[in-house]
Amino acid sequence: MRIDENNNMNGIGASGVGKAQAADNAQAHKARAGRGSAAKGPDEVALSVLAERLQALEPGSADQDQKLKVLQAAYESGRYQPDSEAVADALLDESLSETRQTKALD
C-alpha cells in the first residue's frame, strides 16, 4: 500500500500515519511473542490512539455533540465569552494555510 501526502486522512500526513502503523505493528509483535505457541483466551482488538482521536473528530460523534451542547448552552445563557484575539489568530492562520495550499497546487 502506498501512502503519500495526497492520501492524507483529515490533515494527518503520511508521516503521522506511518508512525501510528509502526507503533501498532510493534505492539502486535509484542503480543504475538508473549502468547507462545498456543493462544489462550478470547481474541482482542486494540484501537490506536490515532484511531480514537479520528473518531472523536468525526461530525456527529458523541464527543463532538457534547462539546456543541456545552457551547450552545453557554451561548444561549449569555455566558459564552470567546477570546477575540485567539479567534483572530485562528482566522489568520487558517487563511494563510489555505493561501499556501493554493499556491502549492499552482
Rosetta blueprint (number, residue, H / E / L):
1 M L
2 R L
3 I L
4 D L
5 E H
6 N H
7 N H
8 N L
9 M E
10 N L
11 G L
12 I E
13 G L
14 A H
15 S H
16 G H
17 V H
18 G H
19 K H
20 A H
21 Q H
22 A H
23 A H
24 D H
25 N H
26 A H
27 Q H
28 A H
29 H H
30 K H
31 A H
32 R H
33 A H
34 G H
35 R H
36 G L
37 S L
38 A L
39 A L
40 K L
41 G L
42 P L
43 D L
44 E L
45 V L
46 A L
47 L L
48 S L
49 V H
50 L H
51 A H
52 E H
53 R H
54 L H
55 Q H
56 A H
57 L H
58 E L
59 P L
60 G L
61 S L
62 A H
63 D H
64 Q H
65 D H
66 Q H
67 K H
68 L H
69 K H
70 V H
71 L H
72 Q H
73 A H
74 A H
75 Y H
76 E H
77 S H
78 G L
79 R L
80 Y L
81 Q L
82 P L
83 D L
84 S H
85 E H
86 A H
87 V H
88 A H
89 D H
90 A H
91 L H
92 L H
93 D H
94 E H
95 S H
96 L H
97 S H
98 E H
99 T H
100 R H
101 Q H
102 T H
103 K H
104 A H
105 L H
106 D L
